[in-house]
Amino acid sequence: LDFADDEVETIAKDFKERSVLTGKDAMESAVKAKDLTDTGIIHIAAHGKYNAKYPLKSALLLAEGDKEDGNLETFEIFSLNMNPRLVVLSACQSGVGTLEGGDEVQSLNRAFLYAGAGGVMASLWNVSDQATYRLMEYFYSFYADRPAAQALRDAQVKLMKEYPSPYYWAPFYLTGRMGQ
């Protein structure tokens, strides 16, 4: 992704305490090994892949290494231990899921909620890398002093002026309870 590193670096500037992993350092094993408790926000800018046949195999595509294939799959996320107020999945199809028995939707965002995230921002379709970078930049600038839902709405309205087609500004939505 051409804009993923820029997106993460731009967003990271707004936080005093941060841990930024980009490129080859953004390994699946690093996410699994990291202590994600007492983390305010987790932001992942990566390729996302939805698997309609096996939704638990849907994945965020991270860097390979340390005996990991780089695919952080839905079923693996369920076993993570975390409690951030918000997880942002800046990736294609990160919020697409399949309705399973018991009215449960099997998806990446559901897995993060189950693992302990307060809320999740995810996308419903393949997204534009450049437009998503801008949307995330706007979202975090607004999120500094607004609730997540209002910040996302305001970011979408701002992006709509640059990219009028809903394809660019409408794919992301929030799930869960987002604290400030």
N, C-alpha and C positions, 0 to 999 in steps of 0.2 A: 504494500500500500504506500503510495507516494506521500500521502499526507499524515500517516499515523504517527510518525516520530514528531513531526511539527505539532500535531494536535496535543500529544502528551506533554511535550516541552512547554507549549504555550499555557496549558492548563496548570501545570506544576508550579509555574511562577506565582500563582495566586495562593499557594499554601506554604505556611511556615515549615511545618513538618511534612516531609514527603519521602517516599521511596519510589524512584522511577527506574523501570526496567524497559529498555528499548532494544530493538534489533535482536541480535543473538543472545542477549542477556534475558530477554523476555521468554524464558523457557517454561514449559509446562511444569517441570519439576520445581522451579522456583515458586510458582503459585501454590503448589501442593505442600511445599516445605515451609513456606512463610507462615508466621503466626499472624493470622488475620483477625484475631480478637482485638477489641479496642481500636479498630480502624474506622475512621469516620466515613471515608469514601474510597471505593475501589473503582478505578476506571480502566477498562480494557478496550484498547483500540486494536482490532485484529480482524482477520477474515472470519466470518461465521459461516457454518455449513449446516443446513437443516436436512435431516434424513427422514423423509416421509415414511419409509418402510419400517425403519427402526428408530423412532424418535429419541430413545435413550442413547443413541450413537451420534446425535447431533453434537456439533463441537465448535469450540473456538480454536482457531488454528494458530498456535503459538510456535516458538522455536523448539526444535528437537534438542535432546541432550540428556545426560544422566539417566540413560536407559528408558527414556520416555519418547514417544513418537511425535510429540508436539500437539496432539489433538486432545484438548481438554474437553472431554465428552460429558454429556449430561449426567450419565450414571456416576461419573467420578466426582462431579460437583456436589452431588447429594451427600457425599461423605466428608466434605470439607467442614471445618469448624470455624465460624466467623460470626461477627455481629456488627458489621458496618451499618450505618443508617441508610446508605445508598450504594448500590452497585450499578455502574453505567456500562452497558455492553454496546460500545460503539462499533458495531459489526453488522454485516448483512444477516437478515433472517434470525436475529438473536431472540426474538419474541414469538416466533412461530412455534406452534405445538400441535399435538394430536390429542383429542379427547379420548381418554381411556376409561376403564371401568371405575365406577364410583365418582363420576364427574370430575376426575382429575385430569388436568392438561399436562402432558409430558413435554417439557420444554426447558431450554436453558434458563429462562427467567424463573420458572417454577423451582428448578433445582437450587438456584441461589437463595430464593426465599426459604426453602426447606433447610438449607445449610445455615441460615441465621441472619440473612440480610433483612434489614427493615423494609427496603424498597428496591425495585429494580427498574432501570430505564432500558428498554430494548426496542428492536425494530421489527417491522412486519414484512419487509421485503428487502431485496438487494438495494443497497444505498450507494449514492455517489460519494466517493472518498473525499473530494474537495468540499462539497456542500455539507457533508457531515462534520468535517473539520470546523467549518464556520459555525454550524449549529451548536457544536459543543463549546466553542469559544464563547458564543453569545450566552448559552445556558449557564456556564459557570460565572460569567460576569453578573448575570441577574441573580443567580443562586446565592451570591454573597449576602444579599439582603432580602430575599423573598423565599417563600416556600417552593419546593421543587416543582409542583404542578404549575404554579404561576410563572416560575422561571422558564420552564419548558414552553409554555404558551407564548410568553414574550419573545423567547428566542425564535420560535417558529414564525411569529408575526414579522420579526425583523428579517429573518432569512427569506420570507415570502417576497419581500421587496426586491431582493437580488435574484431569486429563483422562483418565479410565479407558479410553476407547476407543482402540484402536491407531491409528485414523485420525490422532490428534493426536500421539502420541509415537513411532510406529514408522516414519515414512517415510524417515528419514535413515540412511545407511550410509556406511562409509568404504571407500575403495579406495586401493591403493598402499602405500607404506611411510611411515609417519608417525613422524618423530623427535620428541623432546620439545622 
